[in-house]
Amino acid sequence: MDCGYTKEVRLDFATAVSRTREELQKEGFGVLTEIDVKSTLKKKLEVEFDDYIILGACNPSFAHKALLAEKEIGLMMPCNVIVYRDKGKTFVSAVLPTSAMRMISNNKLKEVAVAAEEKLKKVIDSV
């Protein structure tokens, strides 16, 4: 998939989640939502799944600029960041805002997406 920026990390799952939250905060993002996919699937469907957390991250400055440029951009917010385990390895990944915004023709929004993406990549690289 070309919609995300992913890195394998040599951390256990809980540490990777904690470090991801810390790095998001350093770059001005707050976590608005958290979905524990493993727990939800177990509870709702009684199925087993690997550790998998979706963090709905938001940088208020970028959100404000994006909303000023395009009112309906809220349909694509917040920026999702995931931490998951697969085949015994831990990964962190962030949505690529430039990829997500390709369907919207708005140059002001594109500028915001590029800036947000730079920060999200920095987060993933720093975990």
Steps between C-alpha positions, in 0.01 A plus 500: 500500500623849424269675745723455805853549625607189693800399705586182685615578854699283738266564791231301670146606416424698818828691479440577133155640579641714781788629290266576210279709729808685631631574153159618381485742791849633419377586150186676624251217454249390760326163498126558471396138460646160572364175366636176642421279202608177669273561799209620287510198270522265797205667671276546197584196288677266744796473263871520572710768334853636538568805716376797296426855615364785288585845636296787356757781511429867448724804476265794574695744283489273196136411567404867511684581177350196327147592610545857376616365164228235467197473731431134422857391579370393838383183325866402475618608843670419735830362372509132590815349643514128566719277713470129435665160527538270202690172495677585825612847387378843608416772250395865516331667208340835422263602227660706224284813486620579147373163385170541682448848351559398137128479439450865597613770260597783734853646501467655847402162639792337320742733681353401837521132407869528409583671830299250707660210316851625578418504870333158494802349325721655767282337767531156341875537447545603865319204657 
